Amino acid sequence: MTYNDRYIIVKLETSYDISDPESASVAAIGSHVTLGNWNENRPLLAINKIGNQWEIYISARAGTRIYWKWIIYDLRTRKIL
């Protein structure tokens, strides 16, 4: 097995205060397939931890460059705010 054949867990985390968590969520889009390959219609919703802490975990091949950006996603309209 070479270095690039191993998979690792990548944790993305941020802090953001959502005033109405029933209508909006923190999410991410990015260059990885799990992050929708920059498709704004396929964001990965973050898990809300304590307070305003948000996390996302993805599995990626070791050595993979992953680019992403955090977004606020409207859960009702399914659009980026």
C-alpha positions, 0 to 999 in steps of 0.5 A: 500500500502506498501513501496515497492508497490510505484514507484519513478522516478530515474534520472541518470545524467553525463557529457561527451563530444561527439565530433560527436553526430550524430554517438555516444551517451551516454547511460546506461546499468544496472540491471533494466529492463529499462536499459536492464538487463545488455544486451549490445544490449539493452542500454538506450540512454541518453537525451542530455541537454545543452552542455555535460550534459546527463540524463536518467529517469526511473521508479522503485519500491521504495526500488529497488537497481539499478546498472548501468554503463555509456557507449558510444554507436555507433549509426551507428553500434549499438555497445558499443564503 
